[in-house]
Amino acid sequence: MADYIPVALRQLVTQRASGACEYCLIHQTFSIYSHEVDHATALKHGGRTVSENLVLACLPCNRHKGSDLTSIDPLTGEITPLFNPRSQSWAEHFQLDGGYILGLTAIGRTTLFLLKFNEPSRLQLRQTLAAQGLYPGLSF
């Protein structure tokens, strides 16, 4: 069951992320659906509804992540933690090439694999926005 997140806390999370998904960097302006506030560590795993555990996520990233904390690194086959925007630097784990997101580390590879960052429709949107100078809109 989802935990109620007060409006002020939702606003803080959205402002802190400047309206962009903290996983794939797509801005709310360019998403069909509203971005959601995600628990980096899900409630069922002991995560709490506090600023330090909340992340702004686009609908595709949030749905693919679900309550997962780990997945399989597609390169090594090892169980690997997912990227956590609250405790890790995006630039340490990922690199942009146009709209294409590359995984630089096991965490990056595993996260982009599980969250399907480079699925064709998502990649096409980011490439179109990048060509117009609209992606990413911010430096992470």
Z-matrix of the N, CA and C atoms (Angstrom, degrees):
N
C 1 1.447
C 2 1.526 1 108.65
N 3 1.311 2 116.49 1 136.81
C 4 1.458 3 121.28 2 179.90
C 5 1.524 4 110.20 3 -72.68
N 6 1.306 5 114.90 4 143.45
C 7 1.452 6 122.06 5 177.93
C 8 1.524 7 107.92 6 -88.69
N 9 1.327 8 117.16 7 140.54
C 10 1.455 9 120.60 8 177.78
C 11 1.529 10 109.58 9 -66.20
N 12 1.318 11 115.12 10 132.70
C 13 1.461 12 120.64 11 178.03
C 14 1.525 13 106.96 12 -114.19
N 15 1.331 14 117.37 13 114.99
C 16 1.463 15 120.59 14 -178.12
C 17 1.530 16 112.18 15 -57.03
N 18 1.320 17 115.60 16 148.91
C 19 1.469 18 122.29 17 -178.14
C 20 1.525 19 111.07 18 -54.30
N 21 1.318 20 118.04 19 -44.42
C 22 1.471 21 120.74 20 -178.43
C 23 1.530 22 111.06 21 -61.84
N 24 1.325 23 117.86 22 -37.35
C 25 1.458 24 121.84 23 179.29
C 26 1.535 25 110.12 24 -70.98
N 27 1.329 26 117.01 25 -39.80
C 28 1.473 27 120.91 26 175.40
C 29 1.532 28 110.14 27 -59.81
N 30 1.313 29 116.28 28 -43.86
C 31 1.465 30 120.77 29 179.76
C 32 1.525 31 110.99 30 -63.69
N 33 1.309 32 117.46 31 -41.25
C 34 1.462 33 121.50 32 178.50
C 35 1.525 34 110.69 33 -60.68
N 36 1.335 35 117.16 34 -45.42
C 37 1.463 36 121.93 35 -179.38
C 38 1.532 37 109.98 36 -63.34
N 39 1.320 38 117.13 37 -43.39
C 40 1.467 39 121.72 38 -179.83
C 41 1.522 40 110.90 39 -65.50
N 42 1.311 41 117.07 40 -43.98
C 43 1.472 42 120.54 41 179.18
C 44 1.520 43 111.63 42 -66.41
N 45 1.305 44 117.23 43 -41.93
C 46 1.464 45 121.67 44 179.91
C 47 1.529 46 110.11 45 -59.61
N 48 1.332 47 117.27 46 -36.47
C 49 1.465 48 122.49 47 -179.67
C 50 1.533 49 111.69 48 -88.24
N 51 1.303 50 117.28 49 0.33
C 52 1.469 51 122.66 50 -177.47
C 53 1.528 52 111.53 51 52.36
N 54 1.327 53 115.71 52 33.18
C 55 1.459 54 121.03 53 176.06
C 56 1.511 55 115.68 54 79.06
N 57 1.328 56 118.31 55 6.31
C 58 1.465 57 121.38 56 -178.28
C 59 1.527 58 111.06 57 -105.81
N 60 1.323 59 115.56 58 145.93
C 61 1.467 60 120.58 59 173.92
C 62 1.524 61 107.66 60 -60.70
N 63 1.300 62 116.53 61 129.82
C 64 1.462 63 120.20 62 -177.18
C 65 1.529 64 112.57 63 -81.01
N 66 1.311 65 116.81 64 -2.40
C 67 1.462 66 120.81 65 175.45
C 68 1.538 67 110.80 66 -98.62
N 69 1.330 68 117.81 67 -57.40
C 70 1.474 69 120.87 68 -175.12
C 71 1.525 70 113.81 69 -103.45
N 72 1.309 71 117.82 70 -6.06
C 73 1.470 72 125.42 71 176.33
C 74 1.527 73 115.32 72 73.80
N 75 1.328 74 118.93 73 7.69
C 76 1.460 75 120.06 74 177.89
C 77 1.528 76 108.51 75 -71.54
N 78 1.314 77 116.42 76 133.37
C 79 1.457 78 120.60 77 -178.67
C 80 1.523 79 110.43 78 -79.69
N 81 1.311 80 115.91 79 147.20
C 82 1.463 81 123.54 80 179.00
C 83 1.535 82 111.32 81 -51.01
N 84 1.310 83 117.62 82 -37.41
C 85 1.462 84 122.64 83 -178.61
C 86 1.527 85 111.75 84 -55.29
N 87 1.325 86 117.16 85 -31.34
C 88 1.460 87 121.30 86 -173.70
C 89 1.526 88 113.22 87 -104.16
N 90 1.315 89 116.66 88 13.15
C 91 1.458 90 121.01 89 178.50
C 92 1.520 91 109.87 90 -104.21
N 93 1.308 92 115.45 91 141.63
C 94 1.466 93 120.32 92 177.76
C 95 1.521 94 109.96 93 -67.49
N 96 1.328 95 116.45 94 -39.53
C 97 1.455 96 122.18 95 -178.05
C 98 1.516 97 109.91 96 -108.12
N 99 1.307 98 115.78 97 153.73
C 100 1.462 99 120.74 98 178.41
C 101 1.524 100 110.26 99 -62.77
N 102 1.319 101 115.59 100 141.94
C 103 1.462 102 119.92 101 172.73
C 104 1.528 103 108.43 102 -65.15
N 105 1.313 104 115.27 103 156.20
C 106 1.458 105 121.55 104 -176.51
C 107 1.516 106 110.23 105 -120.57
N 108 1.315 107 115.58 106 157.24
C 109 1.453 108 120.41 107 173.55
C 110 1.523 109 106.98 108 -91.15
N 111 1.337 110 114.53 109 121.76
C 112 1.462 111 122.73 110 -175.83
C 113 1.522 112 109.83 111 -109.74
N 114 1.314 113 115.88 112 144.10
C 115 1.467 114 120.72 113 170.96
C 116 1.525 115 106.91 114 -83.53
N 117 1.318 116 118.79 115 116.39
C 118 1.465 117 121.73 116 178.13
C 119 1.527 118 109.33 117 -56.64
N 120 1.309 119 116.43 118 -47.73
C 121 1.460 120 122.40 119 170.06
C 122 1.517 121 106.27 120 -106.53
N 123 1.310 122 116.28 121 113.34
C 124 1.464 123 121.79 122 -175.17
C 125 1.523 124 111.98 123 -58.12
N 126 1.331 125 114.18 124 153.41
C 127 1.467 126 120.45 125 178.04
C 128 1.521 127 111.37 126 -54.78
N 129 1.340 128 117.11 127 -40.24
C 130 1.471 129 119.79 128 -177.03
C 131 1.522 130 112.76 129 -67.49
N 132 1.348 131 116.32 130 -14.32
C 133 1.462 132 120.76 131 176.78
C 134 1.531 133 111.28 132 -103.41
N 135 1.330 134 116.65 133 12.60
C 136 1.453 135 120.73 134 177.83
C 137 1.521 136 114.34 135 94.45
N 138 1.331 137 116.56 136 3.44
C 139 1.463 138 119.59 137 177.03
C 140 1.527 139 110.48 138 -66.86
N 141 1.315 140 114.42 139 153.35
C 142 1.464 141 118.95 140 -178.48
C 143 1.516 142 110.56 141 -116.39
N 144 1.308 143 115.06 142 160.87
C 145 1.454 144 121.28 143 177.77
C 146 1.525 145 108.54 144 -89.64
N 147 1.332 146 113.67 145 75.41
C 148 1.465 147 121.71 146 178.39
C 149 1.526 148 107.85 147 -134.28
N 150 1.295 149 116.51 148 156.23
C 151 1.457 150 122.56 149 -177.25
C 152 1.525 151 112.70 150 -48.33
N 153 1.311 152 117.11 151 -42.26
C 154 1.465 153 122.63 152 -176.13
C 155 1.529 154 113.59 153 -68.05
N 156 1.333 155 117.49 154 -10.28
C 157 1.462 156 121.05 155 -179.74
C 158 1.525 157 112.60 156 -118.42
N 159 1.328 158 117.06 157 7.45
C 160 1.457 159 119.68 158 -176.31
C 161 1.526 160 111.17 159 -111.00
N 162 1.322 161 114.86 160 141.07
C 163 1.457 162 123.62 161 -174.28
C 164 1.526 163 108.20 162 -133.49
N 165 1.328 164 117.53 163 142.79
C 166 1.455 165 120.64 164 172.79
C 167 1.525 166 107.73 165 -85.72
N 168 1.336 167 116.68 166 126.70
C 169 1.462 168 121.40 167 -175.81
C 170 1.519 169 110.64 168 -134.56
N 171 1.328 170 115.86 169 138.94
C 172 1.462 171 119.65 170 172.79
C 173 1.528 172 107.64 171 -69.88
N 174 1.310 173 115.99 172 162.94
C 175 1.459 174 120.16 173 -177.41
C 176 1.536 175 112.78 174 -58.48
N 177 1.365 176 119.28 175 -47.58
C 178 1.470 177 117.20 176 179.51
C 179 1.536 178 113.32 177 -60.18
N 180 1.324 179 117.50 178 -44.91
C 181 1.473 180 119.36 179 179.74
C 182 1.522 181 110.81 180 -61.93
N 183 1.317 182 117.03 181 -44.64
C 184 1.455 183 120.26 182 -177.32
C 185 1.524 184 111.69 183 -66.12
N 186 1.326 185 117.20 184 -39.05
C 187 1.465 186 120.10 185 179.66
C 188 1.527 187 111.37 186 -69.48
N 189 1.317 188 117.13 187 -41.00
C 190 1.466 189 119.09 188 179.86
C 191 1.532 190 111.49 189 -68.78
N 192 1.340 191 116.68 190 -36.54
C 193 1.464 192 120.36 191 -178.98
C 194 1.524 193 110.98 192 -72.23
N 195 1.305 194 116.54 193 -44.80
C 196 1.456 195 120.07 194 -176.66
C 197 1.519 196 110.39 195 55.56
N 198 1.309 197 117.28 196 -133.35
C 199 1.465 198 121.44 197 179.68
C 200 1.532 199 111.68 198 -99.94
N 201 1.343 200 116.28 199 10.01
C 202 1.465 201 120.25 200 -177.05
C 203 1.530 202 112.29 201 -64.33
N 204 1.307 203 115.12 202 144.28
C 205 1.471 204 122.98 203 173.37
C 206 1.522 205 110.99 204 -111.65
N 207 1.340 206 115.95 205 -21.20
C 208 1.469 207 121.99 206 -176.73
C 209 1.521 208 109.12 207 -142.18
N 210 1.325 209 114.66 208 168.74
C 211 1.458 210 122.41 209 169.25
C 212 1.522 211 106.99 210 -157.47
N 213 1.298 212 116.32 211 -167.16
C 214 1.463 213 121.54 212 -178.08
C 215 1.532 214 109.58 213 -99.87
N 216 1.326 215 116.89 214 126.37
C 217 1.463 216 121.48 215 174.81
C 218 1.531 217 106.67 216 -65.15
N 219 1.344 218 117.90 217 119.50
C 220 1.461 219 119.48 218 -177.35
C 221 1.528 220 113.93 219 -65.05
N 222 1.318 221 118.38 220 -17.66
C 223 1.464 222 121.27 221 179.18
C 224 1.531 223 112.38 222 -84.98
N 225 1.334 224 115.79 223 -45.48
C 226 1.466 225 119.97 224 -174.19
C 227 1.524 226 114.48 225 -102.25
N 228 1.337 227 117.02 226 -18.91
C 229 1.458 228 120.32 227 -175.68
C 230 1.518 229 113.59 228 78.98
N 231 1.328 230 117.26 229 4.42
C 232 1.470 231 122.47 230 -178.74
C 233 1.531 232 111.40 231 -84.22
N 234 1.318 233 116.44 232 146.25
C 235 1.465 234 121.34 233 172.02
C 236 1.531 235 107.08 234 -68.73
N 237 1.333 236 115.55 235 127.49
C 238 1.467 237 121.26 236 -172.01
C 239 1.525 238 109.85 237 -136.54
N 240 1.326 239 118.10 238 140.38
C 241 1.472 240 120.35 239 176.01
C 242 1.529 241 111.11 240 -63.08
N 243 1.319 242 115.15 241 153.97
C 244 1.456 243 121.23 242 174.19
C 245 1.526 244 109.98 243 -85.16
N 246 1.316 245 116.09 244 159.36
C 247 1.455 246 122.69 245 175.86
C 248 1.526 247 109.81 246 -61.96
N 249 1.328 248 115.52 247 135.00
C 250 1.463 249 122.07 248 176.91
C 251 1.530 250 108.11 249 -119.91
N 252 1.331 251 116.87 250 107.45
C 253 1.469 252 120.35 251 -178.47
C 254 1.527 253 114.62 252 -61.06
N 255 1.309 254 117.59 253 -19.72
C 256 1.468 255 119.90 254 -178.98
C 257 1.525 256 111.81 255 -79.85
N 258 1.309 257 117.70 256 -23.09
C 259 1.461 258 118.57 257 -175.71
C 260 1.525 259 113.61 258 -126.06
N 261 1.336 260 117.70 259 -2.68
C 262 1.458 261 120.83 260 -177.12
C 263 1.525 262 110.90 261 -131.23
N 264 1.327 263 115.30 262 156.41
C 265 1.463 264 122.13 263 178.98
C 266 1.526 265 110.08 264 -90.87
N 267 1.330 266 116.52 265 128.82
C 268 1.466 267 121.60 266 179.28
C 269 1.527 268 110.23 267 -57.27
N 270 1.317 269 117.16 268 -46.50
C 271 1.467 270 122.15 269 -176.16
C 272 1.528 271 113.19 270 -65.39
N 273 1.311 272 117.77 271 -20.33
C 274 1.458 273 120.73 272 177.35
C 275 1.534 274 111.61 273 -75.01
N 276 1.332 275 116.01 274 -28.24
C 277 1.461 276 120.83 275 -173.60
C 278 1.527 277 114.77 276 -109.30
N 279 1.344 278 116.33 277 -17.29
C 280 1.462 279 119.94 278 -175.31
C 281 1.528 280 110.56 279 -137.01
N 282 1.312 281 114.56 280 159.47
C 283 1.459 282 121.45 281 174.63
C 284 1.521 283 107.07 282 -141.29
N 285 1.327 284 115.71 283 144.10
C 286 1.457 285 120.80 284 176.88
C 287 1.514 286 110.61 285 -97.07
N 288 1.319 287 115.20 286 140.55
C 289 1.457 288 122.71 287 172.88
C 290 1.524 289 104.70 288 -133.54
N 291 1.357 290 115.67 289 92.22
C 292 1.459 291 119.16 290 -169.44
C 293 1.518 292 106.93 291 66.18
N 294 1.307 293 117.96 292 -124.80
C 295 1.459 294 121.06 293 175.43
C 296 1.509 295 112.85 294 -95.11
N 297 1.331 296 117.41 295 -2.50
C 298 1.456 297 122.31 296 -178.54
C 299 1.525 298 109.54 297 -80.82
N 300 1.332 299 116.82 298 133.91
C 301 1.459 300 121.94 299 178.50
C 302 1.521 301 108.27 300 -103.82
N 303 1.325 302 116.14 301 126.09
C 304 1.460 303 122.79 302 178.51
C 305 1.523 304 109.23 303 -105.00
N 306 1.315 305 117.32 304 142.60
C 307 1.463 306 122.25 305 174.85
C 308 1.513 307 109.72 306 -92.11
N 309 1.322 308 117.43 307 121.22
C 310 1.464 309 121.96 308 -178.19
C 311 1.523 310 113.35 309 -91.02
N 312 1.308 311 116.12 310 -20.21
C 313 1.462 312 121.99 311 -176.38
C 314 1.526 313 108.65 312 -132.14
N 315 1.321 314 116.16 313 173.23
C 316 1.475 315 119.67 314 175.32
C 317 1.523 316 110.29 315 -58.84
N 318 1.324 317 116.83 316 -41.02
C 319 1.471 318 120.61 317 177.93
C 320 1.522 319 110.09 318 -62.31
N 321 1.325 320 117.08 319 -44.82
C 322 1.460 321 120.87 320 179.06
C 323 1.521 322 112.07 321 -62.86
N 324 1.329 323 117.57 322 -47.90
C 325 1.467 324 121.48 323 179.95
C 326 1.525 325 111.26 324 -60.68
N 327 1.323 326 115.60 325 -43.87
C 328 1.461 327 120.72 326 -177.69
C 329 1.517 328 110.75 327 -65.81
N 330 1.330 329 116.78 328 -43.24
C 331 1.463 330 120.91 329 -178.86
C 332 1.523 331 110.64 330 -66.47
N 333 1.343 332 117.49 331 -45.74
C 334 1.468 333 118.05 332 -178.97
C 335 1.518 334 111.17 333 -66.70
N 336 1.324 335 117.44 334 -31.04
C 337 1.462 336 121.78 335 175.55
C 338 1.530 337 110.85 336 -65.89
N 339 1.332 338 117.49 337 -51.99
C 340 1.460 339 121.18 338 -175.80
C 341 1.525 340 112.10 339 -69.27
N 342 1.329 341 117.03 340 -41.47
C 343 1.457 342 120.62 341 -177.38
C 344 1.529 343 112.42 342 -84.52
N 345 1.324 344 116.79 343 -2.49
C 346 1.466 345 122.77 344 174.90
C 347 1.532 346 112.06 345 55.38
N 348 1.335 347 115.26 346 45.18
C 349 1.466 348 121.06 347 -178.97
C 350 1.522 349 113.02 348 -52.04
N 351 1.327 350 117.08 349 -41.04
C 352 1.454 351 120.47 350 -171.65
C 353 1.525 352 113.89 351 -102.31
N 354 1.321 353 115.99 352 23.43
C 355 1.455 354 121.19 353 172.11
C 356 1.539 355 106.95 354 -56.32
N 357 1.332 356 119.48 355 141.19
C 358 1.463 357 121.44 356 -171.72
C 359 1.525 358 116.92 357 -48.46
N 360 1.325 359 118.56 358 -46.91
C 361 1.472 360 119.12 359 -177.49
C 362 1.529 361 111.64 360 -68.35
N 363 1.314 362 117.19 361 -35.94
C 364 1.466 363 120.79 362 179.33
C 365 1.529 364 109.96 363 -71.02
N 366 1.331 365 116.24 364 -41.63
C 367 1.463 366 121.36 365 178.54
C 368 1.525 367 110.62 366 -63.86
N 369 1.301 368 117.05 367 -43.30
C 370 1.471 369 120.44 368 -179.69
C 371 1.528 370 111.15 369 -60.68
N 372 1.322 371 117.52 370 -43.41
C 373 1.459 372 120.68 371 178.12
C 374 1.522 373 110.39 372 -60.64
N 375 1.333 374 117.41 373 -48.01
C 376 1.467 375 120.33 374 -178.62
C 377 1.528 376 111.13 375 -64.89
N 378 1.329 377 118.12 376 -39.02
C 379 1.460 378 120.50 377 178.90
C 380 1.525 379 111.13 378 -64.62
N 381 1.311 380 116.90 379 -40.70
C 382 1.465 381 121.35 380 177.62
C 383 1.524 382 110.23 381 -62.80
N 384 1.314 383 116.32 382 -45.59
C 385 1.469 384 120.69 383 179.22
C 386 1.526 385 111.17 384 -66.28
N 387 1.328 386 117.36 385 -41.27
C 388 1.472 387 121.22 386 179.78
C 389 1.526 388 110.19 387 -61.84
N 390 1.330 389 117.08 388 -40.26
C 391 1.464 390 120.94 389 -179.91
C 392 1.527 391 111.51 390 -63.33
N 393 1.321 392 116.44 391 -24.17
C 394 1.468 393 121.86 392 178.99
C 395 1.523 394 112.22 393 -97.69
N 396 1.330 395 116.40 394 3.89
C 397 1.462 396 120.59 395 -178.69
C 398 1.516 397 113.50 396 75.05
N 399 1.318 398 117.50 397 20.54
C 400 1.469 399 122.06 398 -176.24
C 401 1.522 400 114.07 399 -106.06
N 402 1.324 401 116.58 400 -0.24
C 403 1.472 402 120.46 401 178.18
C 404 1.504 403 108.86 402 -140.18
N 405 1.317 404 119.64 403 134.26
C 406 1.458 405 121.85 404 -16.82
C 407 1.517 406 108.92 405 -73.70
N 408 1.288 407 115.36 406 154.12
C 409 1.457 408 119.37 407 179.84
C 410 1.520 409 112.64 408 -80.89
N 411 1.325 410 115.84 409 -13.39
C 412 1.458 411 120.78 410 -174.21
C 413 1.514 412 110.00 411 -136.53
N 414 1.315 413 116.79 412 162.43
C 415 1.458 414 121.22 413 174.10
C 416 1.525 415 108.76 414 -95.82
N 417 1.321 416 116.56 415 129.18
C 418 1.471 417 121.15 416 177.86
C 419 1.492 418 109.04 417 -116.20
